[in-house]
């Protein structure tokens, strides 16, 4: 349960970091994006380590959260490599992925903590 709460908190933080980055110029956003990618990599590592402990009922939601985390990381790296001219388009994609990742993580946590049907 502690891991699930931590994952949910990390997803929320990534969503906030991305929202903050989207409000700034590329040069000002770059450190936030780097921080977001690092945190997403930490979240991804934790999720992979915990994958064997996920119930069958929560597996689909968990896999979706992991997929969105992977995409967030890839998009963040693209933003960092894009340079100023193309960054805004990629920042918008990064924002969408942060939202999807947070939603998928929330769904996985709810599914994993839901009372089991008998």
N, C-alpha and C positions, 0 to 999 in steps of 0.2 A: 504494500500500500504506500509505503514511503517513496518508493521509486516512482509510482504513478503520480503522486502529488508533485514530486520534483520535475518530472517530465512535463506536466501541465504548466507548472510555473515557468519552466524554461521556454516553452512554446509561447506563452503570453509575453515574456520578455523579448523574444525574437520578433514578435509582431510589433511591439512598441518600438524597438530599435529601428525596424524597417520603416515604420510610420515617421519616426523622427528623421531618418535619412532622406526620406522622400520630400521633406520640407526644406532641405538644404541644397546648396549648390553641390556639384559633383566633388569638388575639392574638400568641402566641409563634410560631405557624406561618407567619403572614403574610409575614415577610421571607424565609423559606425558599421559600415558594411563588413569591414574586416572583422570587427568584434562579433557581428551577427553570424558570419561564416564559421568563426571559431566556436561560438556557442552551439551552432547547429551541428558541427562535427562532434562536439562533446555529447550532445543529445543523441545523435546517431549512434555513437559508440555505446552509450548506456542502453539504448533500445536494443541493439544487437546482442549485448551481454544478457539482457533480460528476456529475450525472445523465447528461450526454452520454458520460461515460467508463465507464459501467457496462456490463458485458458483457450480452449477451442472456440468458445463463444465469442471471444474478443479478438481472435486472430485476424479476421478480415479488416477490422477497424485499425488494429495495430499495424498491419501491413500497409494500409493506406497512409497512416501517419508516417511510417518509415519512408514510403515512396515520396511523400511531399517534403520530407526532410532532405532526402537525396536531391530532389529537384531544387529546393531552396539553396543548397550548397552549390550546385552546378550553376544556377542563375547568379548567385552572389559572385562566384569566380568570374563569370562572364562580365558582370558589371565592373568588377575591378580591372579587367583587362580591356574593356571597351574604350576607355578614354572619355573625355568630356562630351564629344559630339553625340555619341550613341548611348550615353549612360542613362538619360532620362527614360527612354523606351525600356531599357532593361530594369531600371528601378521600379517601373510600374509592374513588370512581370514579377520582380522580387516581392513587391507588396502583395500581389495576388497569391504567391506561393506561401508567404508568411501567414496569410489569413487561412488558406487551405490547410496548412500544417497545424495551426492552432485548433481549427475546427476538428480535424481528424484526430488529433491527440486528445481533445476533449471527449470525442465520441468513444475512443478506445478506453479512456479512463472510466467513463460512465458504464460502458459495456463490461469492463473487467470488474467493476465494483457493484454491479447490479445483483440483486438477490437471485440466486439460482432457482430456476423453475423445477418443480418436482413432478 
